[in-house]
Amino acid sequence: MLFRRALLRELIFNYFGVFMVLLTITLTTLFIRLLGDAAHGELAVDAVLAFLGFALFNFLPLILSLTLFIAILMTLSRAYRESEMVVWSSSGLGLGAWVKPVMTFSMPVVLTIAMLNFVIIPWALDKKDEFRQLLDRQDELSVISPGMFTESKQEDKVYFVESLAANGAQVKNVFVQSVDNQQLGITVAQTGVHRQLSNGERYLVLQNGRRYEGVPGQADYKISEFGEYWMRVQQQTLTLHQDFGANAKSTAELVADPTAANLAEFAWRCGFPISATVLALLAIPLSFVNPRAGRSFGLILALLVFVIYNNLLGIVEAWIAQQKLGFVAGLASVHGVMIVLLLWMFWQRISMRSLRWW
């Protein structure tokens, strides 16, 4: 049918356009945040892209749901503005005729959101935790990058290397600041190399340099020159991995152990696919454009509905975890209210009644 083909074509075009914009904004924000962690020595530079991928999975359900909502709004609002909706109505296609093509377009997105929430995101959180533990077991030299000041995780040393040698095994123009027994030590050297002894101990061997030692604020500094200076690298003993709790559990584990925290997490995972479906249908009556209200009024109202709906999902999850609501009551309350609102708005549009401010 011409009507459905034209609608699906425009929905797909708008969806990918909005998705690319939201994805670019999200990736840029996450990338800047992770670069900041790398600059402070909290994350190895070569792990930034891996953590960027893990973090993106958490935002994908929200991005996909918001993109679906906006794409349907944009498509149907354009049909109202250009009087195309009047033509289709005159041809016998009422508002209900838009439900089937919209749901046909929405179902693949909803299924993708469900797959992300129930399978992929828990797996990604678990792998992220394993990867972070692996990084935490590495020594402090693994996060040093040429041209950047890097603080050790024990916060007792600051490293700076100007560049790598051609063979990649040496660093040139090394600066190390350390604090030991309230004494400040500053070491500069022309070159440095990392060595591991047979007993497993690791050392940073600095060559052809000078070391300054003293108490800050006093003038009696000790200055010494050296051909080689062996600086022991502390092994990482801190456990800095993040415990994601129920978030990293598989859906089967949540169902098998129905504690309050697990039920709250399961309700959150169920909430996104359901809300994406309800919002896709809600976008049909919300897309109505009143020329007197301006073009932006409907979009602002729609985004307000989206924000309130998603915040309600978070509130219900917290209440289930605190045992203020049961699992079924929590899901039924928030989604039930939105479904009632959806049916009421359809009735308003079909019966051609409207509130004064609408």
C-alpha positions as CSV (number, residue, x, y, z in Angstrom):
1,M,0.0,0.0,0.0
2,L,1.3,3.4,-1.0
3,F,0.4,5.0,2.3
4,R,2.4,2.4,4.4
5,R,5.4,2.4,2.0
6,A,5.7,6.2,2.1
7,L,5.3,6.3,5.9
8,L,7.9,3.5,6.5
9,R,10.4,5.1,4.2
10,E,10.2,8.5,6.0
11,L,10.3,6.8,9.4
12,I,13.5,5.0,8.5
13,F,15.1,8.1,7.2
14,N,14.2,10.2,10.2
15,Y,15.2,7.4,12.6
16,F,18.7,7.0,11.3
17,G,19.2,10.8,11.2
18,V,18.2,11.3,14.8
19,F,20.1,8.2,15.9
20,M,23.4,9.4,14.4
21,V,23.0,12.8,16.2
22,L,22.2,11.3,19.6
23,L,25.0,8.6,19.2
24,T,27.5,11.3,18.3
25,I,26.6,13.4,21.3
26,T,26.8,10.4,23.6
27,L,30.1,9.1,22.3
28,T,31.7,12.6,22.5
29,T,30.6,13.0,26.1
30,L,31.8,9.6,27.2
31,F,35.1,9.9,25.3
32,I,35.9,13.2,27.0
33,R,35.1,11.8,30.4
34,L,37.3,8.7,29.8
35,L,40.1,10.9,28.5
36,G,39.9,12.8,31.7
37,D,40.3,9.6,33.7
38,A,43.3,8.6,31.6
39,A,44.9,12.0,32.2
40,H,44.6,11.6,35.9
41,G,46.2,8.1,35.8
42,E,43.0,6.3,36.7
43,L,42.8,4.5,33.4
44,A,45.3,3.2,30.8
45,V,45.2,5.1,27.6
46,D,45.0,1.9,25.5
47,A,41.9,0.9,27.6
48,V,39.9,4.1,26.7
49,L,38.2,2.6,23.6
50,A,37.3,-0.6,25.4
51,F,35.7,1.3,28.2
52,L,34.0,3.5,25.7
53,G,32.4,0.5,24.1
54,F,31.3,-0.9,27.5
55,A,29.8,2.5,28.5
56,L,27.9,2.9,25.3
57,F,25.9,-0.3,25.8
58,N,24.4,1.2,29.0
59,F,23.1,4.2,27.0
60,L,21.9,2.3,23.9
61,P,18.4,1.4,25.2
62,L,17.7,5.0,26.1
63,I,19.1,6.3,22.8
64,L,17.1,3.8,20.8
65,S,13.9,4.5,22.7
66,L,14.3,8.3,22.4
67,T,15.2,8.0,18.7
68,L,12.1,5.9,18.0
69,F,9.9,8.4,19.8
70,I,11.3,11.5,18.0
71,A,11.4,9.8,14.6
72,I,7.6,9.0,14.8
73,L,6.9,12.5,16.1
74,M,8.8,14.2,13.3
75,T,7.2,12.1,10.6
76,L,3.6,12.5,11.7
77,S,4.0,16.2,12.6
78,R,5.3,16.9,9.1
79,A,2.2,15.2,7.7
80,Y,0.0,17.4,9.9
81,R,1.9,20.6,9.0
82,E,1.7,20.0,5.3
83,S,-2.0,18.9,5.4
84,E,-1.0,15.4,4.3
85,M,-3.0,14.0,7.2
86,V,-6.1,15.7,5.9
87,V,-5.7,14.0,2.6
88,W,-5.3,10.5,4.2
89,S,-8.3,11.2,6.4
90,S,-10.4,12.2,3.4
91,S,-9.4,8.9,1.8
92,G,-10.9,7.0,4.8
93,L,-7.7,6.5,6.8
94,G,-8.4,7.5,10.4
95,L,-5.9,7.9,13.2
96,G,-6.2,4.2,14.0
97,A,-4.9,3.3,10.6
98,W,-1.5,4.7,11.6
99,V,-1.1,2.2,14.4
100,K,-0.2,-0.9,12.3
101,P,2.6,0.7,10.2
102,V,4.0,2.5,13.3
103,M,4.1,-0.8,15.2
104,T,5.6,-2.6,12.2
105,F,8.4,-0.1,12.2
106,S,8.8,-0.1,16.0
107,M,8.9,-3.8,16.8
108,P,12.5,-4.4,15.5
109,V,13.7,-1.5,17.7
110,V,11.7,-2.8,20.7
111,L,13.2,-6.3,20.3
112,T,16.7,-4.8,20.1
113,I,16.1,-2.9,23.3
114,A,14.9,-6.1,25.0
115,M,17.9,-8.0,23.8
116,L,20.2,-5.3,25.1
117,N,18.5,-5.1,28.5
118,F,18.1,-8.8,29.1
119,V,21.3,-10.2,27.6
120,I,23.9,-7.8,26.2
121,I,24.2,-5.2,28.9
122,P,24.6,-7.6,31.9
123,W,27.3,-9.5,29.9
124,A,29.0,-6.1,29.1
125,L,29.0,-5.1,32.7
126,D,30.4,-8.4,33.8
127,K,33.2,-8.1,31.2
128,K,33.9,-4.5,32.1
129,D,34.4,-5.6,35.7
130,E,36.8,-8.4,34.7
131,F,38.7,-6.0,32.4
132,R,39.0,-3.4,35.2
133,Q,40.3,-6.0,37.6
134,L,42.9,-7.0,35.0
135,L,44.0,-3.4,34.6
136,D,44.2,-3.0,38.4
137,R,46.6,-5.9,38.6
138,Q,49.0,-4.2,36.3
139,D,51.8,-2.1,37.6
140,E,51.7,1.7,37.7
141,L,54.0,2.1,34.7
142,S,51.4,0.6,32.4
143,V,49.4,3.9,32.4
144,I,52.3,6.2,31.5
145,S,52.1,7.9,28.1
146,P,54.6,10.1,26.5
147,G,54.0,13.8,26.9
148,M,51.6,13.4,29.8
149,F,52.0,13.8,33.6
150,T,50.7,10.6,35.2
151,E,50.0,10.1,38.9
152,S,50.4,6.6,40.4
153,K,47.3,5.0,41.9
154,Q,49.0,5.2,45.3
155,E,49.2,9.0,44.7
156,D,52.8,9.0,45.9
157,K,54.5,9.5,42.5
158,V,54.1,11.6,39.4
159,Y,55.7,10.4,36.1
160,F,56.5,12.3,32.9
161,V,58.4,11.0,29.9
162,E,59.0,13.1,26.8
163,S,59.1,10.4,24.2
164,L,59.8,6.8,23.4
165,A,63.1,5.7,21.8
166,A,63.2,4.3,18.3
167,N,63.3,0.7,19.6
168,G,60.2,1.2,21.8
169,A,61.9,-0.3,24.9
170,Q,63.3,3.0,26.3
171,V,61.9,6.3,27.3
172,K,63.7,9.6,26.9
173,N,63.9,12.6,29.2
174,V,62.2,11.1,32.3
175,F,60.8,13.1,35.2
176,V,59.7,11.4,38.5
177,Q,58.4,13.1,41.6
178,S,58.0,11.0,44.7
179,V,57.2,11.5,48.4
180,D,58.8,9.2,51.0
181,N,58.7,9.8,54.7
182,Q,57.6,13.4,54.1
183,Q,60.6,14.0,51.9
184,L,60.1,15.2,48.4
185,G,62.3,13.5,45.8
186,I,62.6,14.7,42.2
187,T,64.5,12.6,39.7
188,V,65.4,13.5,36.2
189,A,67.2,11.3,33.7
190,Q,68.1,11.1,30.1
191,T,66.7,7.6,29.5
192,G,64.8,5.0,31.4
193,V,63.9,1.3,31.0
194,H,61.6,-1.1,32.7
195,R,63.2,-4.3,34.1
196,Q,61.8,-7.3,35.9
197,L,64.0,-9.6,38.1
198,S,63.7,-13.3,38.3
199,N,61.8,-13.0,41.6
200,G,59.1,-11.0,39.9
201,E,60.0,-7.6,41.3
202,R,59.8,-4.7,38.8
203,Y,62.1,-1.7,38.6
204,L,62.3,1.5,36.6
205,V,66.0,1.9,35.8
206,L,66.9,5.5,35.2
207,Q,70.2,6.3,33.4
208,N,72.4,9.4,33.4
209,G,70.5,11.7,35.6
210,R,70.2,13.7,38.8
211,R,68.1,13.4,42.0
212,Y,67.0,16.1,44.4
213,E,65.8,15.2,47.9
214,G,64.6,17.4,50.7
215,V,61.7,18.7,52.8
216,P,59.4,21.2,51.1
217,G,59.9,24.7,52.5
218,Q,63.5,24.1,53.6
219,A,66.7,24.9,51.6
220,D,68.9,22.0,52.6
221,Y,68.3,19.8,49.6
222,K,70.5,16.8,48.8
223,I,71.6,16.7,45.2
224,S,73.2,13.6,43.7
225,E,74.1,12.5,40.2
226,F,74.0,8.9,39.0
227,G,74.7,6.7,36.1
228,E,71.9,4.3,37.0
229,Y,69.2,4.7,39.5
230,W,66.9,1.7,40.3
231,M,63.4,2.7,41.4
232,R,61.2,-0.1,42.6
233,V,57.7,-0.2,41.1
234,Q,55.0,-1.0,43.6
235,Q,52.8,-3.9,42.7
236,Q,49.1,-3.1,42.6
237,T,47.4,-4.5,45.7
238,L,44.3,-2.3,45.7
239,T,41.0,-3.8,44.6
240,L,39.5,-1.0,42.5
241,H,37.0,-3.0,40.5
242,Q,33.4,-1.9,40.6
243,D,30.7,-4.1,42.1
244,F,27.7,-3.8,39.8
245,G,25.6,-6.0,42.0
246,A,22.3,-7.0,40.4
247,N,23.0,-5.0,37.2
248,A,25.7,-7.5,36.1
249,K,23.6,-10.6,36.9
250,S,22.1,-12.5,34.0
251,T,18.3,-12.4,33.7
252,A,18.1,-16.1,34.6
253,E,20.0,-15.4,37.8
254,L,17.6,-12.5,38.7
255,V,14.6,-14.8,38.2
256,A,16.1,-17.7,40.1
257,D,16.9,-15.5,43.1
258,P,13.9,-13.1,43.5
259,T,15.3,-10.8,46.2
260,A,14.1,-7.2,46.3
261,A,17.3,-5.9,44.6
262,N,17.0,-8.5,41.8
263,L,13.3,-7.9,41.3
264,A,14.0,-4.2,41.0
265,E,16.6,-4.8,38.4
266,F,14.3,-7.2,36.5
267,A,11.6,-4.5,36.6
268,W,14.0,-2.0,35.1
269,R,15.0,-4.4,32.3
270,C,11.3,-5.1,31.5
271,G,10.4,-1.4,31.7
272,F,12.4,-0.2,28.7
273,P,10.9,-2.4,26.0
274,I,7.4,-1.8,27.4
275,S,8.0,2.0,27.6
276,A,9.4,2.1,24.0
277,T,6.2,0.4,22.7
278,V,3.9,2.7,24.7
279,L,5.8,5.8,23.6
280,A,5.8,4.8,20.0
281,L,2.0,4.6,20.1
282,L,1.8,7.7,22.2
283,A,3.7,9.6,19.5
284,I,0.7,9.2,17.1
285,P,-1.7,11.5,19.0
286,L,1.1,13.7,20.3
287,S,2.2,14.5,16.8
288,F,-0.9,16.6,16.2
289,V,0.2,20.1,15.3
290,N,-1.9,23.1,16.2
291,P,-0.8,26.0,14.0
292,R,-1.8,28.5,16.7
293,A,0.4,26.8,19.2
294,G,3.5,26.9,17.1
295,R,5.7,24.0,15.8
296,S,7.8,23.5,18.9
297,F,4.9,23.2,21.4
298,G,4.1,19.6,20.6
299,L,7.7,18.5,20.6
300,I,8.4,20.1,24.0
301,L,5.3,18.5,25.4
302,A,6.3,15.1,23.9
303,L,9.9,15.3,25.4
304,L,8.4,16.3,28.7
305,V,6.2,13.1,28.6
306,F,9.3,11.0,27.7
307,V,11.4,12.4,30.6
308,I,8.6,11.9,33.1
309,Y,8.0,8.4,31.9
310,N,11.6,7.4,32.2
311,N,12.0,9.1,35.6
312,L,9.0,7.1,36.9
313,L,10.7,3.9,35.8
314,G,13.7,4.8,38.0
315,I,11.5,5.7,40.9
316,V,9.5,2.5,40.7
317,E,12.8,0.5,40.5
318,A,14.0,2.2,43.7
319,W,10.7,1.5,45.5
320,I,10.8,-2.1,44.5
321,A,14.3,-2.4,45.8
322,Q,13.2,-0.7,49.1
323,Q,10.2,-3.1,49.3
324,K,7.8,-0.2,49.2
325,L,6.1,-1.8,46.1
326,G,5.8,-5.3,44.8
327,F,7.1,-6.3,41.4
328,V,3.8,-6.6,39.7
329,A,2.3,-3.5,41.4
330,G,5.4,-1.5,40.4
331,L,5.2,-2.5,36.7
332,A,1.4,-2.1,36.5
333,S,1.4,1.3,38.2
334,V,3.7,3.2,35.9
335,H,2.9,1.5,32.6
336,G,-0.8,1.4,33.5
337,V,-0.9,5.1,34.0
338,M,0.8,5.7,30.6
339,I,-1.5,3.3,28.8
340,V,-4.5,5.0,30.2
341,L,-3.1,8.4,29.1
342,L,-2.5,6.8,25.6
343,L,-6.1,5.6,25.3
344,W,-7.4,8.9,26.5
345,M,-5.3,10.9,23.9
346,F,-6.5,8.6,21.1
347,W,-10.1,9.2,22.2
348,Q,-9.5,12.9,22.3
349,R,-8.1,12.9,18.7
350,I,-10.6,10.5,17.2
351,S,-13.6,12.4,18.8
352,M,-12.1,15.7,17.8
353,R,-12.3,17.1,21.3
354,S,-9.4,18.9,22.9
355,L,-8.5,20.8,26.0
356,R,-8.2,24.6,25.7
357,W,-4.4,24.6,26.1
358,W,-4.0,21.7,23.6
